[in-house]
Amino acid sequence: MKYYVYVLESEIDGRLYKGQTSDIDKRIKEHNLGKTKSTKGYKPWRLVYFEVYETREEVLEREKYFKTGSGRAFLKEKLQNK
């Protein structure tokens, strides 16, 4: 099974949301249908970045990193270069 760490951007105000899942398409649909309490007020969302991992442990560590100051700086640089 593959696991994904992903970053969504709100089309309303540009805020970023970081998460992880094993079914990225289903998860993005759930965000855009308002099924996630923390994101429903800022929909629609669009996928701006993701990475694929082989284990749940790897993806959880990467998600945790994205939520740190250095992880946010990494994402900012990645997203500016796209």
mmCIF file of the N, C-alpha and C atoms, coordinates in Angstrom:
data_MODEL
# 
_entry.id   MODEL 
# 
loop_
_atom_site.group_PDB 
_atom_site.id 
_atom_site.type_symbol 
_atom_site.label_atom_id 
_atom_site.label_alt_id 
_atom_site.label_comp_id 
_atom_site.label_asym_id 
_atom_site.label_entity_id 
_atom_site.label_seq_id 
_atom_site.pdbx_PDB_ins_code 
_atom_site.Cartn_x 
_atom_site.Cartn_y 
_atom_site.Cartn_z 
_atom_site.occupancy 
_atom_site.B_iso_or_equiv 
_atom_site.pdbx_formal_charge 
_atom_site.auth_seq_id 
_atom_site.auth_comp_id 
_atom_site.auth_asym_id 
_atom_site.auth_atom_id 
_atom_site.pdbx_PDB_model_num 
ATOM 1   N N  . MET A 1 1  ? 0.843   -1.186 0.000   1.00 0.00 ? 1  MET A N  1 
ATOM 2   C CA . MET A 1 1  ? 0.000   0.000  0.000   1.00 0.00 ? 1  MET A CA 1 
ATOM 3   C C  . MET A 1 1  ? 0.885   1.244  0.000   1.00 0.00 ? 1  MET A C  1 
ATOM 4   N N  . LYS A 1 2  ? 0.442   2.242  -0.701  1.00 0.00 ? 2  LYS A N  1 
ATOM 5   C CA . LYS A 1 2  ? 1.164   3.511  -0.739  1.00 0.00 ? 2  LYS A CA 1 
ATOM 6   C C  . LYS A 1 2  ? 0.476   4.510  0.196   1.00 0.00 ? 2  LYS A C  1 
ATOM 7   N N  . TYR A 1 3  ? 1.278   5.379  0.780   1.00 0.00 ? 3  TYR A N  1 
ATOM 8   C CA . TYR A 1 3  ? 0.773   6.428  1.661   1.00 0.00 ? 3  TYR A CA 1 
ATOM 9   C C  . TYR A 1 3  ? 1.239   7.773  1.121   1.00 0.00 ? 3  TYR A C  1 
ATOM 10  N N  . TYR A 1 4  ? 0.391   8.765  1.269   1.00 0.00 ? 4  TYR A N  1 
ATOM 11  C CA . TYR A 1 4  ? 0.665   10.085 0.725   1.00 0.00 ? 4  TYR A CA 1 
ATOM 12  C C  . TYR A 1 4  ? 0.659   11.132 1.826   1.00 0.00 ? 4  TYR A C  1 
ATOM 13  N N  . VAL A 1 5  ? 1.634   12.025 1.773   1.00 0.00 ? 5  VAL A N  1 
ATOM 14  C CA . VAL A 1 5  ? 1.575   13.241 2.559   1.00 0.00 ? 5  VAL A CA 1 
ATOM 15  C C  . VAL A 1 5  ? 1.280   14.329 1.531   1.00 0.00 ? 5  VAL A C  1 
ATOM 16  N N  . TYR A 1 6  ? 0.341   15.203 1.855   1.00 0.00 ? 6  TYR A N  1 
ATOM 17  C CA . TYR A 1 6  ? -0.113  16.154 0.848   1.00 0.00 ? 6  TYR A CA 1 
ATOM 18  C C  . TYR A 1 6  ? -0.278  17.542 1.442   1.00 0.00 ? 6  TYR A C  1 
ATOM 19  N N  . VAL A 1 7  ? -0.279  18.518 0.533   1.00 0.00 ? 7  VAL A N  1 
ATOM 20  C CA . VAL A 1 7  ? -0.495  19.906 0.917   1.00 0.00 ? 7  VAL A CA 1 
ATOM 21  C C  . VAL A 1 7  ? -1.597  20.451 0.015   1.00 0.00 ? 7  VAL A C  1 
ATOM 22  N N  . LEU A 1 8  ? -2.613  20.994 0.647   1.00 0.00 ? 8  LEU A N  1 
ATOM 23  C CA . LEU A 1 8  ? -3.708  21.630 -0.076  1.00 0.00 ? 8  LEU A CA 1 
ATOM 24  C C  . LEU A 1 8  ? -3.626  23.129 0.138   1.00 0.00 ? 8  LEU A C  1 
ATOM 25  N N  . GLU A 1 9  ? -4.086  23.872 -0.857  1.00 0.00 ? 9  GLU A N  1 
ATOM 26  C CA . GLU A 1 9  ? -4.154  25.328 -0.733  1.00 0.00 ? 9  GLU A CA 1 
ATOM 27  C C  . GLU A 1 9  ? -5.605  25.750 -0.889  1.00 0.00 ? 9  GLU A C  1 
ATOM 28  N N  . SER A 1 10 ? -6.064  26.601 0.016   1.00 0.00 ? 10 SER A N  1 
ATOM 29  C CA . SER A 1 10 ? -7.426  27.116 -0.057  1.00 0.00 ? 10 SER A CA 1 
ATOM 30  C C  . SER A 1 10 ? -7.509  28.133 -1.189  1.00 0.00 ? 10 SER A C  1 
ATOM 31  N N  . GLU A 1 11 ? -8.503  27.977 -2.040  1.00 0.00 ? 11 GLU A N  1 
ATOM 32  C CA . GLU A 1 11 ? -8.713  28.948 -3.106  1.00 0.00 ? 11 GLU A CA 1 
ATOM 33  C C  . GLU A 1 11 ? -9.377  30.213 -2.579  1.00 0.00 ? 11 GLU A C  1 
ATOM 34  N N  . ILE A 1 12 ? -9.813  30.198 -1.335  1.00 0.00 ? 12 ILE A N  1 
ATOM 35  C CA . ILE A 1 12 ? -10.425 31.368 -0.704  1.00 0.00 ? 12 ILE A CA 1 
ATOM 36  C C  . ILE A 1 12 ? -9.365  32.363 -0.234  1.00 0.00 ? 12 ILE A C  1 
ATOM 37  N N  . ASP A 1 13 ? -8.406  31.865 0.569   1.00 0.00 ? 13 ASP A N  1 
ATOM 38  C CA . ASP A 1 13 ? -7.431  32.795 1.150   1.00 0.00 ? 13 ASP A CA 1 
ATOM 39  C C  . ASP A 1 13 ? -5.976  32.340 1.036   1.00 0.00 ? 13 ASP A C  1 
ATOM 40  N N  . GLY A 1 14 ? -5.716  31.233 0.336   1.00 0.00 ? 14 GLY A N  1 
ATOM 41  C CA . GLY A 1 14 ? -4.343  30.794 0.111   1.00 0.00 ? 14 GLY A CA 1 
ATOM 42  C C  . GLY A 1 14 ? -3.699  30.041 1.261   1.00 0.00 ? 14 GLY A C  1 
ATOM 43  N N  . ARG A 1 15 ? -4.437  29.796 2.329   1.00 0.00 ? 15 ARG A N  1 
ATOM 44  C CA . ARG A 1 15 ? -3.854  29.043 3.457   1.00 0.00 ? 15 ARG A CA 1 
ATOM 45  C C  . ARG A 1 15 ? -3.542  27.623 3.026   1.00 0.00 ? 15 ARG A C  1 
ATOM 46  N N  . LEU A 1 16 ? -2.556  27.024 3.689   1.00 0.00 ? 16 LEU A N  1 
ATOM 47  C CA . LEU A 1 16 ? -2.142  25.659 3.376   1.00 0.00 ? 16 LEU A CA 1 
ATOM 48  C C  . LEU A 1 16 ? -2.631  24.700 4.448   1.00 0.00 ? 16 LEU A C  1 
ATOM 49  N N  . TYR A 1 17 ? -2.971  23.497 4.027   1.00 0.00 ? 17 TYR A N  1 
ATOM 50  C CA . TYR A 1 17 ? -3.347  22.414 4.935   1.00 0.00 ? 17 TYR A CA 1 
ATOM 51  C C  . TYR A 1 17 ? -2.458  21.230 4.607   1.00 0.00 ? 17 TYR A C  1 
ATOM 52  N N  . LYS A 1 18 ? -1.852  20.634 5.636   1.00 0.00 ? 18 LYS A N  1 
ATOM 53  C CA . LYS A 1 18 ? -0.990  19.469 5.453   1.00 0.00 ? 18 LYS A CA 1 
ATOM 54  C C  . LYS A 1 18 ? -1.657  18.258 6.066   1.00 0.00 ? 18 LYS A C  1 
ATOM 55  N N  . GLY A 1 19 ? -1.647  17.149 5.334   1.00 0.00 ? 19 GLY A N  1 
ATOM 56  C CA . GLY A 1 19 ? -2.267  15.933 5.836   1.00 0.00 ? 19 GLY A CA 1 
ATOM 57  C C  . GLY A 1 19 ? -1.627  14.696 5.232   1.00 0.00 ? 19 GLY A C  1 
ATOM 58  N N  . GLN A 1 20 ? -2.145  13.526 5.627   1.00 0.00 ? 20 GLN A N  1 
ATOM 59  C CA . GLN A 1 20 ? -1.647  12.263 5.088   1.00 0.00 ? 20 GLN A CA 1 
ATOM 60  C C  . GLN A 1 20 ? -2.815  11.307 4.912   1.00 0.00 ? 20 GLN A C  1 
ATOM 61  N N  . THR A 1 21 ? -2.669  10.385 3.966   1.00 0.00 ? 21 THR A N  1 
ATOM 62  C CA . THR A 1 21 ? -3.744  9.459  3.644   1.00 0.00 ? 21 THR A CA 1 
ATOM 63  C C  . THR A 1 21 ? -3.206  8.294  2.819   1.00 0.00 ? 21 THR A C  1 
ATOM 64  N N  . SER A 1 22 ? -4.008  7.269  2.674   1.00 0.00 ? 22 SER A N  1 
ATOM 65  C CA . SER A 1 22 ? -3.662  6.181  1.760   1.00 0.00 ? 22 SER A CA 1 
ATOM 66  C C  . SER A 1 22 ? -4.483  6.274  0.472   1.00 0.00 ? 22 SER A C  1 
ATOM 67  N N  . ASP A 1 23 ? -5.459  7.193  0.415   1.00 0.00 ? 23 ASP A N  1 
ATOM 68  C CA . ASP A 1 23 ? -6.285  7.398  -0.787  1.00 0.00 ? 23 ASP A CA 1 
ATOM 69  C C  . ASP A 1 23 ? -6.418  8.900  -1.025  1.00 0.00 ? 23 ASP A C  1 
ATOM 70  N N  . ILE A 1 24 ? -5.475  9.437  -1.778  1.00 0.00 ? 24 ILE A N  1 
ATOM 71  C CA . ILE A 1 24 ? -5.391  10.895 -1.926  1.00 0.00 ? 24 ILE A CA 1 
ATOM 72  C C  . ILE A 1 24 ? -6.598  11.489 -2.653  1.00 0.00 ? 24 ILE A C  1 
ATOM 73  N N  . ASP A 1 25 ? -7.104  10.812 -3.677  1.00 0.00 ? 25 ASP A N  1 
ATOM 74  C CA . ASP A 1 25 ? -8.260  11.346 -4.406  1.00 0.00 ? 25 ASP A CA 1 
ATOM 75  C C  . ASP A 1 25 ? -9.493  11.436 -3.510  1.00 0.00 ? 25 ASP A C  1 
ATOM 76  N N  . LYS A 1 26 ? -9.743  10.372 -2.761  1.00 0.00 ? 26 LYS A N  1 
ATOM 77  C CA . LYS A 1 26 ? -10.889 10.357 -1.842  1.00 0.00 ? 26 LYS A CA 1 
ATOM 78  C C  . LYS A 1 26 ? -10.743 11.435 -0.778  1.00 0.00 ? 26 LYS A C  1 
ATOM 79  N N  . ARG A 1 27 ? -9.528  11.600 -0.268  1.00 0.00 ? 27 ARG A N  1 
ATOM 80  C CA . ARG A 1 27 ? -9.311  12.567 0.812   1.00 0.00 ? 27 ARG A CA 1 
ATOM 81  C C  . ARG A 1 27 ? -9.529  13.998 0.341   1.00 0.00 ? 27 ARG A C  1 
ATOM 82  N N  . ILE A 1 28 ? -9.072  14.322 -0.855  1.00 0.00 ? 28 ILE A N  1 
ATOM 83  C CA . ILE A 1 28 ? -9.271  15.683 -1.382  1.00 0.00 ? 28 ILE A CA 1 
ATOM 84  C C  . ILE A 1 28 ? -10.763 15.942 -1.593  1.00 0.00 ? 28 ILE A C  1 
ATOM 85  N N  . LYS A 1 29 ? -11.476 14.943 -2.093  1.00 0.00 ? 29 LYS A N  1 
ATOM 86  C CA . LYS A 1 29 ? -12.932 15.086 -2.256  1.00 0.00 ? 29 LYS A CA 1 
ATOM 87  C C  . LYS A 1 29 ? -13.598 15.350 -0.913  1.00 0.00 ? 29 LYS A C  1 
ATOM 88  N N  . GLU A 1 30 ? -13.167 14.636 0.128   1.00 0.00 ? 30 GLU A N  1 
ATOM 89  C CA . GLU A 1 30 ? -13.746 14.841 1.465   1.00 0.00 ? 30 GLU A CA 1 
ATOM 90  C C  . GLU A 1 30 ? -13.507 16.271 1.941   1.00 0.00 ? 30 GLU A C  1 
ATOM 91  N N  . HIS A 1 31 ? -12.308 16.797 1.718   1.00 0.00 ? 31 HIS A N  1 
ATOM 92  C CA . HIS A 1 31 ? -12.031 18.187 2.099   1.00 0.00 ? 31 HIS A CA 1 
ATOM 93  C C  . HIS A 1 31 ? -12.966 19.138 1.359   1.00 0.00 ? 31 HIS A C  1 
ATOM 94  N N  . ASN A 1 32 ? -13.140 18.918 0.071   1.00 0.00 ? 32 ASN A N  1 
ATOM 95  C CA . ASN A 1 32 ? -13.955 19.826 -0.731  1.00 0.00 ? 32 ASN A CA 1 
ATOM 96  C C  . ASN A 1 32 ? -15.451 19.653 -0.531  1.00 0.00 ? 32 ASN A C  1 
ATOM 97  N N  . LEU A 1 33 ? -15.865 18.545 0.067   1.00 0.00 ? 33 LEU A N  1 
ATOM 98  C CA . LEU A 1 33 ? -17.271 18.350 0.415   1.00 0.00 ? 33 LEU A CA 1 
ATOM 99  C C  . LEU A 1 33 ? -17.591 18.860 1.825   1.00 0.00 ? 33 LEU A C  1 
ATOM 100 N N  . GLY A 1 34 ? -16.571 19.350 2.533   1.00 0.00 ? 34 GLY A N  1 
ATOM 101 C CA . GLY A 1 34 ? -16.785 19.895 3.868   1.00 0.00 ? 34 GLY A CA 1 
ATOM 102 C C  . GLY A 1 34 ? -16.853 18.846 4.964   1.00 0.00 ? 34 GLY A C  1 
ATOM 103 N N  . LYS A 1 35 ? -16.309 17.652 4.735   1.00 0.00 ? 35 LYS A N  1 
ATOM 104 C CA . LYS A 1 35 ? -16.369 16.585 5.727   1.00 0.00 ? 35 LYS A CA 1 
ATOM 105 C C  . LYS A 1 35 ? -15.266 16.666 6.776   1.00 0.00 ? 35 LYS A C  1 
ATOM 106 N N  . THR A 1 36 ? -14.347 17.613 6.615   1.00 0.00 ? 36 THR A N  1 
ATOM 107 C CA . THR A 1 36 ? -13.266 17.791 7.579   1.00 0.00 ? 36 THR A CA 1 
ATOM 108 C C  . THR A 1 36 ? -13.476 19.115 8.292   1.00 0.00 ? 36 THR A C  1 
ATOM 109 N N  . LYS A 1 37 ? -13.685 19.047 9.592   1.00 0.00 ? 37 LYS A N  1 
ATOM 110 C CA . LYS A 1 37 ? -14.043 20.228 10.372  1.00 0.00 ? 37 LYS A CA 1 
ATOM 111 C C  . LYS A 1 37 ? -13.040 21.371 10.206  1.00 0.00 ? 37 LYS A C  1 
ATOM 112 N N  . SER A 1 38 ? -11.754 21.048 10.239  1.00 0.00 ? 38 SER A N  1 
ATOM 113 C CA . SER A 1 38 ? -10.740 22.104 10.205  1.00 0.00 ? 38 SER A CA 1 
ATOM 114 C C  . SER A 1 38 ? -10.582 22.761 8.840   1.00 0.00 ? 38 SER A C  1 
ATOM 115 N N  . THR A 1 39 ? -11.119 22.161 7.780   1.00 0.00 ? 39 THR A N  1 
ATOM 116 C CA . THR A 1 39 ? -10.947 22.742 6.449   1.00 0.00 ? 39 THR A CA 1 
ATOM 117 C C  . THR A 1 39 ? -12.249 23.191 5.796   1.00 0.00 ? 39 THR A C  1 
ATOM 118 N N  . LYS A 1 40 ? -13.379 22.854 6.358   1.00 0.00 ? 40 LYS A N  1 
ATOM 119 C CA . LYS A 1 40 ? -14.631 23.105 5.655   1.00 0.00 ? 40 LYS A CA 1 
ATOM 120 C C  . LYS A 1 40 ? -14.948 24.581 5.450   1.00 0.00 ? 40 LYS A C  1 
ATOM 121 N N  . GLY A 1 41 ? -14.443 25.454 6.285   1.00 0.00 ? 41 GLY A N  1 
ATOM 122 C CA . GLY A 1 41 ? -14.714 26.881 6.130   1.00 0.00 ? 41 GLY A CA 1 
ATOM 123 C C  . GLY A 1 41 ? -13.849 27.569 5.089   1.00 0.00 ? 41 GLY A C  1 
ATOM 124 N N  . TYR A 1 42 ? -12.933 26.854 4.482   1.00 0.00 ? 42 TYR A N  1 
ATOM 125 C CA . TYR A 1 42 ? -11.978 27.470 3.559   1.00 0.00 ? 42 TYR A CA 1 
ATOM 126 C C  . TYR A 1 42 ? -11.976 26.802 2.191   1.00 0.00 ? 42 TYR A C  1 
ATOM 127 N N  . LYS A 1 43 ? -12.997 26.006 1.894   1.00 0.00 ? 43 LYS A N  1 
ATOM 128 C CA . LYS A 1 43 ? -13.058 25.318 0.614   1.00 0.00 ? 43 LYS A CA 1 
ATOM 129 C C  . LYS A 1 43 ? -13.489 26.275 -0.482  1.00 0.00 ? 43 LYS A C  1 
ATOM 130 N N  . PRO A 1 44 ? -13.145 26.036 -1.720  1.00 0.00 ? 44 PRO A N  1 
ATOM 131 C CA . PRO A 1 44 ? -12.534 24.827 -2.249  1.00 0.00 ? 44 PRO A CA 1 
ATOM 132 C C  . PRO A 1 44 ? -11.017 24.781 -2.031  1.00 0.00 ? 44 PRO A C  1 
ATOM 133 N N  . TRP A 1 45 ? -10.507 23.555 -2.032  1.00 0.00 ? 45 TRP A N  1 
ATOM 134 C CA . TRP A 1 45 ? -9.084  23.278 -1.865  1.00 0.00 ? 45 TRP A CA 1 
ATOM 135 C C  . TRP A 1 45 ? -8.524  22.691 -3.146  1.00 0.00 ? 45 TRP A C  1 
ATOM 136 N N  . ARG A 1 46 ? -7.253  22.972 -3.389  1.00 0.00 ? 46 ARG A N  1 
ATOM 137 C CA . ARG A 1 46 ? -6.590  22.322 -4.523  1.00 0.00 ? 46 ARG A CA 1 
ATOM 138 C C  . ARG A 1 46 ? -5.266  21.751 -4.058  1.00 0.00 ? 46 ARG A C  1 
ATOM 139 N N  . LEU A 1 47 ? -4.926  20.613 -4.630  1.00 0.00 ? 47 LEU A N  1 
ATOM 140 C CA . LEU A 1 47 ? -3.684  19.930 -4.296  1.00 0.00 ? 47 LEU A CA 1 
ATOM 141 C C  . LEU A 1 47 ? -2.523  20.700 -4.908  1.00 0.00 ? 47 LEU A C  1 
ATOM 142 N N  . VAL A 1 48 ? -1.540  21.087 -4.067  1.00 0.00 ? 48 VAL A N  1 
ATOM 143 C CA . VAL A 1 48 ? -0.387  21.827 -4.584  1.00 0.00 ? 48 VAL A CA 1 
ATOM 144 C C  . VAL A 1 48 ? 0.918   21.061 -4.436  1.00 0.00 ? 48 VAL A C  1 
ATOM 145 N N  . TYR A 1 49 ? 0.928   20.003 -3.591  1.00 0.00 ? 49 TYR A N  1 
ATOM 146 C CA . TYR A 1 49 ? 2.156   19.236 -3.394  1.00 0.00 ? 49 TYR A CA 1 
ATOM 147 C C  . TYR A 1 49 ? 1.821   17.912 -2.724  1.00 0.00 ? 49 TYR A C  1 
ATOM 148 N N  . PHE A 1 50 ? 2.554   16.847 -3.098  1.00 0.00 ? 50 PHE A N  1 
ATOM 149 C CA . PHE A 1 50 ? 2.411   15.575 -2.391  1.00 0.00 ? 50 PHE A CA 1 
ATOM 150 C C  . PHE A 1 50 ? 3.678   14.756 -2.558  1.00 0.00 ? 50 PHE A C  1 
ATOM 151 N N  . GLU A 1 51 ? 3.862   13.812 -1.644  1.00 0.00 ? 51 GLU A N  1 
ATOM 152 C CA . GLU A 1 51 ? 4.955   12.848 -1.694  1.00 0.00 ? 51 GLU A CA 1 
ATOM 153 C C  . GLU A 1 51 ? 4.368   11.474 -1.381  1.00 0.00 ? 51 GLU A C  1 
ATOM 154 N N  . VAL A 1 52 ? 5.005   10.430 -1.909  1.00 0.00 ? 52 VAL A N  1 
ATOM 155 C CA . VAL A 1 52 ? 4.523   9.054  -1.735  1.00 0.00 ? 52 VAL A CA 1 
ATOM 156 C C  . VAL A 1 52 ? 5.525   8.273  -0.893  1.00 0.00 ? 52 VAL A C  1 
ATOM 157 N N  . TYR A 1 53 ? 5.007   7.480  0.054   1.00 0.00 ? 53 TYR A N  1 
ATOM 158 C CA . TYR A 1 53 ? 5.845   6.658  0.931   1.00 0.00 ? 53 TYR A CA 1 
ATOM 159 C C  . TYR A 1 53 ? 5.285   5.242  1.001   1.00 0.00 ? 53 TYR A C  1 
ATOM 160 N N  . GLU A 1 54 ? 6.131   4.322  1.429   1.00 0.00 ? 54 GLU A N  1 
ATOM 161 C CA . GLU A 1 54 ? 5.754   2.914  1.507   1.00 0.00 ? 54 GLU A CA 1 
ATOM 162 C C  . GLU A 1 54 ? 5.137   2.527  2.848   1.00 0.00 ? 54 GLU A C  1 
ATOM 163 N N  . THR A 1 55 ? 5.430   3.283  3.911   1.00 0.00 ? 55 THR A N  1 
ATOM 164 C CA . THR A 1 55 ? 4.922   2.913  5.239   1.00 0.00 ? 55 THR A CA 1 
ATOM 165 C C  . THR A 1 55 ? 4.192   4.069  5.905   1.00 0.00 ? 55 THR A C  1 
ATOM 166 N N  . ARG A 1 56 ? 3.276   3.718  6.772   1.00 0.00 ? 56 ARG A N  1 
ATOM 167 C CA . ARG A 1 56 ? 2.521   4.707  7.551   1.00 0.00 ? 56 ARG A CA 1 
ATOM 168 C C  . ARG A 1 56 ? 3.471   5.525  8.432   1.00 0.00 ? 56 ARG A C  1 
ATOM 169 N N  . GLU A 1 57 ? 4.484   4.872  8.994   1.00 0.00 ? 57 GLU A N  1 
ATOM 170 C CA . GLU A 1 57 ? 5.432   5.570  9.872   1.00 0.00 ? 57 GLU A CA 1 
ATOM 171 C C  . GLU A 1 57 ? 6.170   6.676  9.120   1.00 0.00 ? 57 GLU A C  1 
ATOM 172 N N  . GLU A 1 58 ? 6.610   6.382  7.899   1.00 0.00 ? 58 GLU A N  1 
ATOM 173 C CA . GLU A 1 58 ? 7.325   7.385  7.101   1.00 0.00 ? 58 GLU A CA 1 
ATOM 174 C C  . GLU A 1 58 ? 6.437   8.594  6.805   1.00 0.00 ? 58 GLU A C  1 
ATOM 175 N N  . VAL A 1 59 ? 5.202   8.323  6.419   1.00 0.00 ? 59 VAL A N  1 
ATOM 176 C CA . VAL A 1 59 ? 4.315   9.415  6.037   1.00 0.00 ? 59 VAL A CA 1 
ATOM 177 C C  . VAL A 1 59 ? 3.939   10.258 7.269   1.00 0.00 ? 59 VAL A C  1 
ATOM 178 N N  . LEU A 1 60 ? 3.776   9.632  8.414   1.00 0.00 ? 60 LEU A N  1 
ATOM 179 C CA . LEU A 1 60 ? 3.464   10.382 9.632   1.00 0.00 ? 60 LEU A CA 1 
ATOM 180 C C  . LEU A 1 60 ? 4.625   11.286 10.038  1.00 0.00 ? 60 LEU A C  1 
ATOM 181 N N  . GLU A 1 61 ? 5.849   10.789 9.894   1.00 0.00 ? 61 GLU A N  1 
ATOM 182 C CA . GLU A 1 61 ? 7.028   11.608 10.203  1.00 0.00 ? 61 GLU A CA 1 
ATOM 183 C C  . GLU A 1 61 ? 7.136   12.805 9.267   1.00 0.00 ? 61 GLU A C  1 
ATOM 184 N N  . ARG A 1 62 ? 6.861   12.569 7.987   1.00 0.00 ? 62 ARG A N  1 
ATOM 185 C CA . ARG A 1 62 ? 6.956   13.658 7.009   1.00 0.00 ? 62 ARG A CA 1 
ATOM 186 C C  . ARG A 1 62 ? 5.874   14.697 7.253   1.00 0.00 ? 62 ARG A C  1 
ATOM 187 N N  . GLU A 1 63 ? 4.666   14.268 7.569   1.00 0.00 ? 63 GLU A N  1 
ATOM 188 C CA . GLU A 1 63 ? 3.586   15.210 7.891   1.00 0.00 ? 63 GLU A CA 1 
ATOM 189 C C  . GLU A 1 63 ? 3.973   16.052 9.104   1.00 0.00 ? 63 GLU A C  1 
ATOM 190 N N  . LYS A 1 64 ? 4.520   15.404 10.111  1.00 0.00 ? 64 LYS A N  1 
ATOM 191 C CA . LYS A 1 64 ? 4.959   16.094 11.320  1.00 0.00 ? 64 LYS A CA 1 
ATOM 192 C C  . LYS A 1 64 ? 6.017   17.158 10.973  1.00 0.00 ? 64 LYS A C  1 
ATOM 193 N N  . TYR A 1 65 ? 6.953   16.791 10.090  1.00 0.00 ? 65 TYR A N  1 
ATOM 194 C CA . TYR A 1 65 ? 7.984   17.743 9.652   1.00 0.00 ? 65 TYR A CA 1 
ATOM 195 C C  . TYR A 1 65 ? 7.359   18.938 8.948   1.00 0.00 ? 65 TYR A C  1 
ATOM 196 N N  . PHE A 1 66 ? 6.391   18.703 8.055   1.00 0.00 ? 66 PHE A N  1 
ATOM 197 C CA . PHE A 1 66 ? 5.757   19.806 7.317   1.00 0.00 ? 66 PHE A CA 1 
ATOM 198 C C  . PHE A 1 66 ? 5.082   20.806 8.248   1.00 0.00 ? 66 PHE A C  1 
ATOM 199 N N  . LYS A 1 67 ? 4.737   20.387 9.439   1.00 0.00 ? 67 LYS A N  1 
ATOM 200 C CA . LYS A 1 67 ? 4.055   21.259 10.386  1.00 0.00 ? 67 LYS A CA 1 
ATOM 201 C C  . LYS A 1 67 ? 5.022   22.014 11.302  1.00 0.00 ? 67 LYS A C  1 
ATOM 202 N N  . THR A 1 68 ? 6.338   21.818 11.088  1.00 0.00 ? 68 THR A N  1 
ATOM 203 C CA . THR A 1 68 ? 7.350   22.557 11.858  1.00 0.00 ? 68 THR A CA 1 
ATOM 204 C C  . THR A 1 68 ? 7.746   23.810 11.087  1.00 0.00 ? 68 THR A C  1 
ATOM 205 N N  . GLY A 1 69 ? 8.485   24.676 11.742  1.00 0.00 ? 69 GLY A N  1 
ATOM 206 C CA . GLY A 1 69 ? 8.968   25.886 11.073  1.00 0.00 ? 69 GLY A CA 1 
ATOM 207 C C  . GLY A 1 69 ? 9.834   25.576 9.867   1.00 0.00 ? 69 GLY A C  1 
ATOM 208 N N  . SER A 1 70 ? 10.760  24.651 10.008  1.00 0.00 ? 70 SER A N  1 
ATOM 209 C CA . SER A 1 70 ? 11.630  24.316 8.874   1.00 0.00 ? 70 SER A CA 1 
ATOM 210 C C  . SER A 1 70 ? 10.849  23.598 7.779   1.00 0.00 ? 70 SER A C  1 
ATOM 211 N N  . GLY A 1 71 ? 9.846   22.818 8.146   1.00 0.00 ? 71 GLY A N  1 
ATOM 212 C CA . GLY A 1 71 ? 8.998   22.163 7.155   1.00 0.00 ? 71 GLY A CA 1 
ATOM 213 C C  . GLY A 1 71 ? 8.161   23.166 6.378   1.00 0.00 ? 71 GLY A C  1 
ATOM 214 N N  . ARG A 1 72 ? 7.634   24.177 7.072   1.00 0.00 ? 72 ARG A N  1 
ATOM 215 C CA . ARG A 1 72 ? 6.881   25.235 6.385   1.00 0.00 ? 72 ARG A CA 1 
ATOM 216 C C  . ARG A 1 72 ? 7.791   26.015 5.442   1.00 0.00 ? 72 ARG A C  1 
ATOM 217 N N  . ALA A 1 73 ? 9.043   26.264 5.862   1.00 0.00 ? 73 ALA A N  1 
ATOM 218 C CA . ALA A 1 73 ? 9.999   26.962 4.997   1.00 0.00 ? 73 ALA A CA 1 
ATOM 219 C C  . ALA A 1 73 ? 10.316  26.114 3.768   1.00 0.00 ? 73 ALA A C  1 
ATOM 220 N N  . PHE A 1 74 ? 10.487  24.805 3.938   1.00 0.00 ? 74 PHE A N  1 
ATOM 221 C CA . PHE A 1 74 ? 10.726  23.894 2.829   1.00 0.00 ? 74 PHE A CA 1 
ATOM 222 C C  . PHE A 1 74 ? 9.576   23.972 1.821   1.00 0.00 ? 74 PHE A C  1 
ATOM 223 N N  . LEU A 1 75 ? 8.342   23.907 2.320   1.00 0.00 ? 75 LEU A N  1 
ATOM 224 C CA . LEU A 1 75 ? 7.178   23.951 1.440   1.00 0.00 ? 75 LEU A CA 1 
ATOM 225 C C  . LEU A 1 75 ? 7.060   25.299 0.739   1.00 0.00 ? 75 LEU A C  1 
ATOM 226 N N  . LYS A 1 76 ? 7.330   26.368 1.442   1.00 0.00 ? 76 LYS A N  1 
ATOM 227 C CA . LYS A 1 76 ? 7.258   27.694 0.847   1.00 0.00 ? 76 LYS A CA 1 
ATOM 228 C C  . LYS A 1 76 ? 8.208   27.793 -0.344  1.00 0.00 ? 76 LYS A C  1 
ATOM 229 N N  . GLU A 1 77 ? 9.427   27.293 -0.154  1.00 0.00 ? 77 GLU A N  1 
ATOM 230 C CA . GLU A 1 77 ? 10.407  27.315 -1.235  1.00 0.00 ? 77 GLU A CA 1 
ATOM 231 C C  . GLU A 1 77 ? 9.965   26.419 -2.401  1.00 0.00 ? 77 GLU A C  1 
ATOM 232 N N  . LYS A 1 78 ? 9.499   25.224 -2.102  1.00 0.00 ? 78 LYS A N  1 
ATOM 233 C CA . LYS A 1 78 ? 9.023   24.300 -3.139  1.00 0.00 ? 78 LYS A CA 1 
ATOM 234 C C  . LYS A 1 78 ? 7.891   24.906 -3.953  1.00 0.00 ? 78 LYS A C  1 
ATOM 235 N N  . LEU A 1 79 ? 6.935   25.517 -3.258  1.00 0.00 ? 79 LEU A N  1 
ATOM 236 C CA . LEU A 1 79 ? 5.750   26.044 -3.922  1.00 0.00 ? 79 LEU A CA 1 
ATOM 237 C C  . LEU A 1 79 ? 6.057   27.306 -4.706  1.00 0.00 ? 79 LEU A C  1 
ATOM 238 N N  . GLN A 1 80 ? 7.033   28.083 -4.280  1.00 0.00 ? 80 GLN A N  1 
ATOM 239 C CA . GLN A 1 80 ? 7.422   29.280 -5.027  1.00 0.00 ? 80 GLN A CA 1 
ATOM 240 C C  . GLN A 1 80 ? 8.107   28.914 -6.333  1.00 0.00 ? 80 GLN A C  1 
ATOM 241 N N  . ASN A 1 81 ? 8.798   27.771 -6.350  1.00 0.00 ? 81 ASN A N  1 
ATOM 242 C CA . ASN A 1 81 ? 9.539   27.349 -7.529  1.00 0.00 ? 81 ASN A CA 1 
ATOM 243 C C  . ASN A 1 81 ? 8.671   26.639 -8.566  1.00 0.00 ? 81 ASN A C  1 
ATOM 244 N N  . LYS A 1 82 ? 7.385   26.460 -8.280  1.00 0.00 ? 82 LYS A N  1 
ATOM 245 C CA . LYS A 1 82 ? 6.502   25.768 -9.232  1.00 0.00 ? 82 LYS A CA 1 
ATOM 246 C C  . LYS A 1 82 ? 5.860   26.760 -10.168 1.00 0.00 ? 82 LYS A C  1 
# 
